[in-house]
Amino acid sequence: MNLILQGAGPLSAAAIELLARHARAKAVEPINTHAVRLRGAQPFDDLAQQCRDAGLDYAFMPEGLKLTDMKVFITDMDSTLINIECIDEI
């Protein structure tokens, strides 16, 4: 599996190195200044907390599949895609 890491700004090399080591990634492939692909990564217990601490979003993708291959994007809106709770506003 590949682990995709993405941040709101340029990624910290130290954070990427730490996550790559913990995920036992075979290679780190830059996607752009805000995202990297960790090839051959393995899930580990502290992944969510480390990504949260580094301000990163993450997702596992099967080998050979790219983000551009995705046709549908589904997410929870409230405080995820937007900064407010929609139900409170309604």
PDB file as gemmi writes it, atoms N, CA and C in Angstrom:
CRYST1    1.000    1.000    1.000  90.00  90.00  90.00 P 1                      
ATOM      1  N   MET A   1       0.833  -1.181   0.000  1.00  0.00           N  
ATOM      2  CA  MET A   1       0.000   0.000   0.000  1.00  0.00           C  
ATOM      3  C   MET A   1       0.878   1.245   0.000  1.00  0.00           C  
ATOM      4  N   ASN A   2       0.331   2.293  -0.536  1.00  0.00           N  
ATOM      5  CA  ASN A   2       0.983   3.603  -0.476  1.00  0.00           C  
ATOM      6  C   ASN A   2       0.252   4.455   0.547  1.00  0.00           C  
ATOM      7  N   LEU A   3       1.005   5.228   1.295  1.00  0.00           N  
ATOM      8  CA  LEU A   3       0.431   6.159   2.260  1.00  0.00           C  
ATOM      9  C   LEU A   3       0.608   7.558   1.692  1.00  0.00           C  
ATOM     10  N   ILE A   4      -0.494   8.249   1.456  1.00  0.00           N  
ATOM     11  CA  ILE A   4      -0.465   9.613   0.944  1.00  0.00           C  
ATOM     12  C   ILE A   4      -0.568  10.557   2.133  1.00  0.00           C  
ATOM     13  N   LEU A   5       0.352  11.505   2.225  1.00  0.00           N  
ATOM     14  CA  LEU A   5       0.348  12.516   3.278  1.00  0.00           C  
ATOM     15  C   LEU A   5       0.190  13.873   2.626  1.00  0.00           C  
ATOM     16  N   GLN A   6      -0.687  14.693   3.169  1.00  0.00           N  
ATOM     17  CA  GLN A   6      -0.919  16.014   2.592  1.00  0.00           C  
ATOM     18  C   GLN A   6      -1.129  17.017   3.711  1.00  0.00           C  
ATOM     19  N   GLY A   7      -0.538  18.210   3.530  1.00  0.00           N  
ATOM     20  CA  GLY A   7      -0.685  19.284   4.496  1.00  0.00           C  
ATOM     21  C   GLY A   7      -1.191  20.546   3.838  1.00  0.00           C  
ATOM     22  N   ALA A   8      -1.576  21.509   4.658  1.00  0.00           N  
ATOM     23  CA  ALA A   8      -2.078  22.787   4.143  1.00  0.00           C  
ATOM     24  C   ALA A   8      -0.951  23.637   3.569  1.00  0.00           C  
ATOM     25  N   GLY A   9       0.258  23.411   4.022  1.00  0.00           N  
ATOM     26  CA  GLY A   9       1.422  24.160   3.537  1.00  0.00           C  
ATOM     27  C   GLY A   9       2.536  23.197   3.196  1.00  0.00           C  
ATOM     28  N   PRO A  10       3.709  23.730   2.907  1.00  0.00           N  
ATOM     29  CA  PRO A  10       4.855  22.856   2.610  1.00  0.00           C  
ATOM     30  C   PRO A  10       5.094  21.865   3.750  1.00  0.00           C  
ATOM     31  N   LEU A  11       5.442  20.646   3.389  1.00  0.00           N  
ATOM     32  CA  LEU A  11       5.613  19.583   4.365  1.00  0.00           C  
ATOM     33  C   LEU A  11       6.959  19.666   5.065  1.00  0.00           C  
ATOM     34  N   SER A  12       6.962  19.299   6.331  1.00  0.00           N  
ATOM     35  CA  SER A  12       8.181  19.245   7.126  1.00  0.00           C  
ATOM     36  C   SER A  12       8.955  17.973   6.778  1.00  0.00           C  
ATOM     37  N   ALA A  13      10.197  18.127   6.374  1.00  0.00           N  
ATOM     38  CA  ALA A  13      11.030  16.970   6.032  1.00  0.00           C  
ATOM     39  C   ALA A  13      11.190  16.050   7.240  1.00  0.00           C  
ATOM     40  N   ALA A  14      11.315  16.624   8.436  1.00  0.00           N  
ATOM     41  CA  ALA A  14      11.481  15.818   9.652  1.00  0.00           C  
ATOM     42  C   ALA A  14      10.234  14.976   9.919  1.00  0.00           C  
ATOM     43  N   ALA A  15       9.049  15.558   9.753  1.00  0.00           N  
ATOM     44  CA  ALA A  15       7.799  14.821   9.982  1.00  0.00           C  
ATOM     45  C   ALA A  15       7.653  13.696   8.963  1.00  0.00           C  
ATOM     46  N   ILE A  16       7.975  13.976   7.710  1.00  0.00           N  
ATOM     47  CA  ILE A  16       7.876  12.955   6.659  1.00  0.00           C  
ATOM     48  C   ILE A  16       8.855  11.815   6.930  1.00  0.00           C  
ATOM     49  N   GLU A  17      10.071  12.159   7.317  1.00  0.00           N  
ATOM     50  CA  GLU A  17      11.086  11.142   7.615  1.00  0.00           C  
ATOM     51  C   GLU A  17      10.630  10.245   8.772  1.00  0.00           C  
ATOM     52  N   LEU A  18      10.087  10.851   9.825  1.00  0.00           N  
ATOM     53  CA  LEU A  18       9.617  10.087  10.976  1.00  0.00           C  
ATOM     54  C   LEU A  18       8.473   9.149  10.589  1.00  0.00           C  
ATOM     55  N   LEU A  19       7.488   9.670   9.858  1.00  0.00           N  
ATOM     56  CA  LEU A  19       6.359   8.841   9.438  1.00  0.00           C  
ATOM     57  C   LEU A  19       6.805   7.736   8.490  1.00  0.00           C  
ATOM     58  N   ALA A  20       7.717   8.039   7.582  1.00  0.00           N  
ATOM     59  CA  ALA A  20       8.222   7.023   6.645  1.00  0.00           C  
ATOM     60  C   ALA A  20       8.931   5.897   7.400  1.00  0.00           C  
ATOM     61  N   ARG A  21       9.700   6.269   8.408  1.00  0.00           N  
ATOM     62  CA  ARG A  21      10.417   5.258   9.204  1.00  0.00           C  
ATOM     63  C   ARG A  21       9.424   4.391   9.976  1.00  0.00           C  
ATOM     64  N   HIS A  22       8.446   5.002  10.638  1.00  0.00           N  
ATOM     65  CA  HIS A  22       7.470   4.236  11.419  1.00  0.00           C  
ATOM     66  C   HIS A  22       6.587   3.357  10.528  1.00  0.00           C  
ATOM     67  N   ALA A  23       6.287   3.821   9.323  1.00  0.00           N  
ATOM     68  CA  ALA A  23       5.453   3.045   8.389  1.00  0.00           C  
ATOM     69  C   ALA A  23       6.264   2.032   7.590  1.00  0.00           C  
ATOM     70  N   ARG A  24       7.572   2.005   7.833  1.00  0.00           N  
ATOM     71  CA  ARG A  24       8.485   1.105   7.105  1.00  0.00           C  
ATOM     72  C   ARG A  24       8.329   1.263   5.591  1.00  0.00           C  
ATOM     73  N   ALA A  25       8.217   2.510   5.158  1.00  0.00           N  
ATOM     74  CA  ALA A  25       8.054   2.809   3.726  1.00  0.00           C  
ATOM     75  C   ALA A  25       9.319   2.443   2.961  1.00  0.00           C  
ATOM     76  N   LYS A  26       9.127   1.958   1.752  1.00  0.00           N  
ATOM     77  CA  LYS A  26      10.265   1.603   0.890  1.00  0.00           C  
ATOM     78  C   LYS A  26      10.841   2.808   0.184  1.00  0.00           C  
ATOM     79  N   ALA A  27      10.012   3.835  -0.049  1.00  0.00           N  
ATOM     80  CA  ALA A  27      10.471   5.043  -0.746  1.00  0.00           C  
ATOM     81  C   ALA A  27       9.532   6.196  -0.440  1.00  0.00           C  
ATOM     82  N   VAL A  28      10.069   7.399  -0.523  1.00  0.00           N  
ATOM     83  CA  VAL A  28       9.275   8.619  -0.370  1.00  0.00           C  
ATOM     84  C   VAL A  28       9.254   9.304  -1.731  1.00  0.00           C  
ATOM     85  N   GLU A  29       8.054   9.514  -2.262  1.00  0.00           N  
ATOM     86  CA  GLU A  29       7.897  10.120  -3.586  1.00  0.00           C  
ATOM     87  C   GLU A  29       7.131  11.438  -3.451  1.00  0.00           C  
ATOM     88  N   PRO A  30       7.789  12.567  -3.704  1.00  0.00           N  
ATOM     89  CA  PRO A  30       7.060  13.837  -3.641  1.00  0.00           C  
ATOM     90  C   PRO A  30       5.974  13.893  -4.718  1.00  0.00           C  
ATOM     91  N   ILE A  31       4.808  14.406  -4.343  1.00  0.00           N  
ATOM     92  CA  ILE A  31       3.722  14.648  -5.291  1.00  0.00           C  
ATOM     93  C   ILE A  31       3.750  16.122  -5.680  1.00  0.00           C  
ATOM     94  N   ASN A  32       3.836  16.980  -4.667  1.00  0.00           N  
ATOM     95  CA  ASN A  32       4.036  18.421  -4.839  1.00  0.00           C  
ATOM     96  C   ASN A  32       4.556  18.953  -3.502  1.00  0.00           C  
ATOM     97  N   THR A  33       4.615  20.263  -3.307  1.00  0.00           N  
ATOM     98  CA  THR A  33       5.169  20.799  -2.059  1.00  0.00           C  
ATOM     99  C   THR A  33       4.279  20.519  -0.850  1.00  0.00           C  
ATOM    100  N   HIS A  34       3.020  20.141  -1.088  1.00  0.00           N  
ATOM    101  CA  HIS A  34       2.072  19.902  -0.008  1.00  0.00           C  
ATOM    102  C   HIS A  34       1.751  18.423   0.210  1.00  0.00           C  
ATOM    103  N   ALA A  35       2.310  17.526  -0.602  1.00  0.00           N  
ATOM    104  CA  ALA A  35       1.937  16.110  -0.508  1.00  0.00           C  
ATOM    105  C   ALA A  35       3.081  15.192  -0.917  1.00  0.00           C  
ATOM    106  N   VAL A  36       3.114  14.023  -0.276  1.00  0.00           N  
ATOM    107  CA  VAL A  36       4.069  12.972  -0.626  1.00  0.00           C  
ATOM    108  C   VAL A  36       3.362  11.632  -0.641  1.00  0.00           C  
ATOM    109  N   ARG A  37       3.969  10.680  -1.330  1.00  0.00           N  
ATOM    110  CA  ARG A  37       3.493   9.297  -1.364  1.00  0.00           C  
ATOM    111  C   ARG A  37       4.579   8.446  -0.718  1.00  0.00           C  
ATOM    112  N   LEU A  38       4.222   7.697   0.330  1.00  0.00           N  
ATOM    113  CA  LEU A  38       5.152   6.758   0.952  1.00  0.00           C  
ATOM    114  C   LEU A  38       4.860   5.385   0.372  1.00  0.00           C  
ATOM    115  N   ARG A  39       5.737   4.924  -0.491  1.00  0.00           N  
ATOM    116  CA  ARG A  39       5.529   3.644  -1.185  1.00  0.00           C  
ATOM    117  C   ARG A  39       5.810   2.472  -0.245  1.00  0.00           C  
ATOM    118  N   GLY A  40       4.945   1.477  -0.331  1.00  0.00           N  
ATOM    119  CA  GLY A  40       5.116   0.261   0.466  1.00  0.00           C  
ATOM    120  C   GLY A  40       4.957   0.484   1.956  1.00  0.00           C  
ATOM    121  N   ALA A  41       4.149   1.454   2.357  1.00  0.00           N  
ATOM    122  CA  ALA A  41       3.970   1.780   3.767  1.00  0.00           C  
ATOM    123  C   ALA A  41       3.055   0.780   4.465  1.00  0.00           C  
ATOM    124  N   GLN A  42       3.294   0.601   5.749  1.00  0.00           N  
ATOM    125  CA  GLN A  42       2.495  -0.281   6.592  1.00  0.00           C  
ATOM    126  C   GLN A  42       1.762   0.551   7.645  1.00  0.00           C  
ATOM    127  N   PRO A  43       0.521   0.224   7.959  1.00  0.00           N  
ATOM    128  CA  PRO A  43      -0.166   0.937   9.044  1.00  0.00           C  
ATOM    129  C   PRO A  43       0.566   0.697  10.369  1.00  0.00           C  
ATOM    130  N   PHE A  44       0.496   1.654  11.279  1.00  0.00           N  
ATOM    131  CA  PHE A  44       1.059   1.481  12.618  1.00  0.00           C  
ATOM    132  C   PHE A  44       0.156   2.187  13.621  1.00  0.00           C  
ATOM    133  N   ASP A  45       0.258   1.775  14.874  1.00  0.00           N  
ATOM    134  CA  ASP A  45      -0.682   2.203  15.917  1.00  0.00           C  
ATOM    135  C   ASP A  45      -0.793   3.705  16.102  1.00  0.00           C  
ATOM    136  N   ASP A  46       0.281   4.423  16.017  1.00  0.00           N  
ATOM    137  CA  ASP A  46       0.299   5.851  16.341  1.00  0.00           C  
ATOM    138  C   ASP A  46       0.130   6.754  15.112  1.00  0.00           C  
ATOM    139  N   LEU A  47      -0.210   6.190  13.967  1.00  0.00           N  
ATOM    140  CA  LEU A  47      -0.262   6.945  12.718  1.00  0.00           C  
ATOM    141  C   LEU A  47      -1.193   8.148  12.801  1.00  0.00           C  
ATOM    142  N   ALA A  48      -2.418   7.944  13.244  1.00  0.00           N  
ATOM    143  CA  ALA A  48      -3.395   9.043  13.285  1.00  0.00           C  
ATOM    144  C   ALA A  48      -2.912  10.174  14.183  1.00  0.00           C  
ATOM    145  N   GLN A  49      -2.380   9.840  15.354  1.00  0.00           N  
ATOM    146  CA  GLN A  49      -1.913  10.873  16.279  1.00  0.00           C  
ATOM    147  C   GLN A  49      -0.706  11.621  15.723  1.00  0.00           C  
ATOM    148  N   GLN A  50       0.235  10.904  15.114  1.00  0.00           N  
ATOM    149  CA  GLN A  50       1.411  11.569  14.548  1.00  0.00           C  
ATOM    150  C   GLN A  50       1.020  12.499  13.402  1.00  0.00           C  
ATOM    151  N   CYS A  51       0.081  12.079  12.570  1.00  0.00           N  
ATOM    152  CA  CYS A  51      -0.377  12.941  11.481  1.00  0.00           C  
ATOM    153  C   CYS A  51      -1.110  14.160  12.029  1.00  0.00           C  
ATOM    154  N   ARG A  52      -1.923  13.945  13.038  1.00  0.00           N  
ATOM    155  CA  ARG A  52      -2.642  15.063  13.669  1.00  0.00           C  
ATOM    156  C   ARG A  52      -1.642  16.066  14.257  1.00  0.00           C  
ATOM    157  N   ASP A  53      -0.630  15.567  14.960  1.00  0.00           N  
ATOM    158  CA  ASP A  53       0.397  16.426  15.563  1.00  0.00           C  
ATOM    159  C   ASP A  53       1.161  17.224  14.514  1.00  0.00           C  
ATOM    160  N   ALA A  54       1.373  16.623  13.340  1.00  0.00           N  
ATOM    161  CA  ALA A  54       2.116  17.281  12.261  1.00  0.00           C  
ATOM    162  C   ALA A  54       1.212  18.121  11.362  1.00  0.00           C  
ATOM    163  N   GLY A  55      -0.106  18.092  11.613  1.00  0.00           N  
ATOM    164  CA  GLY A  55      -1.043  18.851  10.786  1.00  0.00           C  
ATOM    165  C   GLY A  55      -1.213  18.270   9.397  1.00  0.00           C  
ATOM    166  N   LEU A  56      -1.187  16.930   9.313  1.00  0.00           N  
ATOM    167  CA  LEU A  56      -1.274  16.244   8.023  1.00  0.00           C  
ATOM    168  C   LEU A  56      -2.545  15.417   7.908  1.00  0.00           C  
ATOM    169  N   ASP A  57      -3.089  15.372   6.711  1.00  0.00           N  
ATOM    170  CA  ASP A  57      -4.141  14.416   6.374  1.00  0.00           C  
ATOM    171  C   ASP A  57      -3.453  13.210   5.766  1.00  0.00           C  
ATOM    172  N   TYR A  58      -4.059  12.033   5.890  1.00  0.00           N  
ATOM    173  CA  TYR A  58      -3.431  10.833   5.337  1.00  0.00           C  
ATOM    174  C   TYR A  58      -4.482   9.881   4.787  1.00  0.00           C  
ATOM    175  N   ALA A  59      -4.047   9.049   3.848  1.00  0.00           N  
ATOM    176  CA  ALA A  59      -4.914   8.016   3.286  1.00  0.00           C  
ATOM    177  C   ALA A  59      -4.040   6.919   2.697  1.00  0.00           C  
ATOM    178  N   PHE A  60      -4.477   5.683   2.846  1.00  0.00           N  
ATOM    179  CA  PHE A  60      -3.792   4.561   2.198  1.00  0.00           C  
ATOM    180  C   PHE A  60      -4.426   4.341   0.833  1.00  0.00           C  
ATOM    181  N   MET A  61      -3.587   4.138  -0.161  1.00  0.00           N  
ATOM    182  CA  MET A  61      -4.024   3.881  -1.536  1.00  0.00           C  
ATOM    183  C   MET A  61      -3.341   2.606  -2.023  1.00  0.00           C  
ATOM    184  N   PRO A  62      -4.055   1.761  -2.753  1.00  0.00           N  
ATOM    185  CA  PRO A  62      -3.427   0.569  -3.318  1.00  0.00           C  
ATOM    186  C   PRO A  62      -2.312   0.941  -4.295  1.00  0.00           C  
ATOM    187  N   GLU A  63      -1.302   0.094  -4.380  1.00  0.00           N  
ATOM    188  CA  GLU A  63      -0.208   0.295  -5.333  1.00  0.00           C  
ATOM    189  C   GLU A  63      -0.775   0.452  -6.741  1.00  0.00           C  
ATOM    190  N   GLY A  64      -0.207   1.354  -7.505  1.00  0.00           N  
ATOM    191  CA  GLY A  64      -0.612   1.550  -8.884  1.00  0.00           C  
ATOM    192  C   GLY A  64      -1.800   2.476  -9.067  1.00  0.00           C  
ATOM    193  N   LEU A  65      -2.463   2.861  -7.987  1.00  0.00           N  
ATOM    194  CA  LEU A  65      -3.614   3.755  -8.064  1.00  0.00           C  
ATOM    195  C   LEU A  65      -3.174   5.153  -7.653  1.00  0.00           C  
ATOM    196  N   LYS A  66      -3.540   6.154  -8.458  1.00  0.00           N  
ATOM    197  CA  LYS A  66      -3.168   7.536  -8.179  1.00  0.00           C  
ATOM    198  C   LYS A  66      -4.402   8.328  -7.772  1.00  0.00           C  
ATOM    199  N   LEU A  67      -4.183   9.454  -7.115  1.00  0.00           N  
ATOM    200  CA  LEU A  67      -5.295  10.307  -6.712  1.00  0.00           C  
ATOM    201  C   LEU A  67      -6.120  10.749  -7.922  1.00  0.00           C  
ATOM    202  N   THR A  68      -5.477  10.932  -9.061  1.00  0.00           N  
ATOM    203  CA  THR A  68      -6.199  11.346 -10.265  1.00  0.00           C  
ATOM    204  C   THR A  68      -7.107  10.240 -10.806  1.00  0.00           C  
ATOM    205  N   ASP A  69      -6.926   9.001 -10.338  1.00  0.00           N  
ATOM    206  CA  ASP A  69      -7.792   7.892 -10.746  1.00  0.00           C  
ATOM    207  C   ASP A  69      -9.127   7.902 -10.006  1.00  0.00           C  
ATOM    208  N   MET A  70      -9.224   8.677  -8.933  1.00  0.00           N  
ATOM    209  CA  MET A  70     -10.453   8.739  -8.140  1.00  0.00           C  
ATOM    210  C   MET A  70     -11.517   9.520  -8.909  1.00  0.00           C  
ATOM    211  N   LYS A  71     -12.732   9.033  -8.884  1.00  0.00           N  
ATOM    212  CA  LYS A  71     -13.836   9.684  -9.587  1.00  0.00           C  
ATOM    213  C   LYS A  71     -14.831  10.325  -8.630  1.00  0.00           C  
ATOM    214  N   VAL A  72     -14.859   9.885  -7.369  1.00  0.00           N  
ATOM    215  CA  VAL A  72     -15.807  10.400  -6.389  1.00  0.00           C  
ATOM    216  C   VAL A  72     -15.028  10.748  -5.121  1.00  0.00           C  
ATOM    217  N   PHE A  73     -15.374  11.884  -4.535  1.00  0.00           N  
ATOM    218  CA  PHE A  73     -14.768  12.302  -3.272  1.00  0.00           C  
ATOM    219  C   PHE A  73     -15.889  12.456  -2.253  1.00  0.00           C  
ATOM    220  N   ILE A  74     -15.822  11.689  -1.181  1.00  0.00           N  
ATOM    221  CA  ILE A  74     -16.856  11.734  -0.147  1.00  0.00           C  
ATOM    222  C   ILE A  74     -16.194  12.124   1.158  1.00  0.00           C  
ATOM    223  N   THR A  75     -16.787  13.103   1.850  1.00  0.00           N  
ATOM    224  CA  THR A  75     -16.243  13.536   3.129  1.00  0.00           C  
ATOM    225  C   THR A  75     -17.354  14.070   4.018  1.00  0.00           C  
ATOM    226  N   ASP A  76     -17.082  14.097   5.280  1.00  0.00           N  
ATOM    227  CA  ASP A  76     -17.945  14.761   6.243  1.00  0.00           C  
ATOM    228  C   ASP A  76     -17.652  16.250   6.128  1.00  0.00           C  
ATOM    229  N   MET A  77     -18.663  17.065   5.918  1.00  0.00           N  
ATOM    230  CA  MET A  77     -18.464  18.505   5.719  1.00  0.00           C  
ATOM    231  C   MET A  77     -18.124  19.252   7.001  1.00  0.00           C  
ATOM    232  N   ASP A  78     -18.902  19.039   8.037  1.00  0.00           N  
ATOM    233  CA  ASP A  78     -18.794  19.847   9.249  1.00  0.00           C  
ATOM    234  C   ASP A  78     -17.406  19.764   9.872  1.00  0.00           C  
ATOM    235  N   SER A  79     -16.735  20.906   9.904  1.00  0.00           N  
ATOM    236  CA  SER A  79     -15.404  21.058  10.497  1.00  0.00           C  
ATOM    237  C   SER A  79     -14.357  20.149   9.859  1.00  0.00           C  
ATOM    238  N   THR A  80     -14.668  19.582   8.707  1.00  0.00           N  
ATOM    239  CA  THR A  80     -13.698  18.777   7.969  1.00  0.00           C  
ATOM    240  C   THR A  80     -13.353  19.494   6.675  1.00  0.00           C  
ATOM    241  N   LEU A  81     -14.331  19.659   5.824  1.00  0.00           N  
ATOM    242  CA  LEU A  81     -14.121  20.344   4.556  1.00  0.00           C  
ATOM    243  C   LEU A  81     -14.319  21.844   4.704  1.00  0.00           C  
ATOM    244  N   ILE A  82     -15.152  22.227   5.651  1.00  0.00           N  
ATOM    245  CA  ILE A  82     -15.392  23.648   5.943  1.00  0.00           C  
ATOM    246  C   ILE A  82     -15.168  23.893   7.432  1.00  0.00           C  
ATOM    247  N   ASN A  83     -15.019  25.133   7.838  1.00  0.00           N  
ATOM    248  CA  ASN A  83     -14.656  25.445   9.220  1.00  0.00           C  
ATOM    249  C   ASN A  83     -15.820  25.670  10.175  1.00  0.00           C  
ATOM    250  N   ILE A  84     -17.050  25.370   9.775  1.00  0.00           N  
ATOM    251  CA  ILE A  84     -18.183  25.576  10.647  1.00  0.00           C  
ATOM    252  C   ILE A  84     -18.995  24.293  10.772  1.00  0.00           C  
ATOM    253  N   GLU A  85     -19.872  24.255  11.766  1.00  0.00           N  
ATOM    254  CA  GLU A  85     -20.834  23.179  11.919  1.00  0.00           C  
ATOM    255  C   GLU A  85     -22.115  23.626  11.234  1.00  0.00           C  
ATOM    256  N   CYS A  86     -22.440  23.004  10.094  1.00  0.00           N  
ATOM    257  CA  CYS A  86     -23.605  23.413   9.296  1.00  0.00           C  
ATOM    258  C   CYS A  86     -24.912  23.307  10.058  1.00  0.00           C  
ATOM    259  N   ILE A  87     -25.095  22.254  10.825  1.00  0.00           N  
ATOM    260  CA  ILE A  87     -26.349  22.061  11.562  1.00  0.00           C  
ATOM    261  C   ILE A  87     -26.563  23.235  12.519  1.00  0.00           C  
ATOM    262  N   ASP A  88     -25.504  23.684  13.192  1.00  0.00           N  
ATOM    263  CA  ASP A  88     -25.606  24.836  14.096  1.00  0.00           C  
ATOM    264  C   ASP A  88     -26.033  26.072  13.349  1.00  0.00           C  
ATOM    265  N   GLU A  89     -25.546  26.268  12.140  1.00  0.00           N  
ATOM    266  CA  GLU A  89     -25.849  27.440  11.351  1.00  0.00           C  
ATOM    267  C   GLU A  89     -27.277  27.431  10.801  1.00  0.00           C  
ATOM    268  N   ILE A  90     -27.802  26.231  10.522  1.00  0.00           N  
ATOM    269  CA  ILE A  90     -29.162  26.114   9.987  1.00  0.00           C  
ATOM    270  C   ILE A  90     -30.155  26.460  11.069  1.00  0.00           C  
TER     271      ILE A  90                                                      
END                                                                             
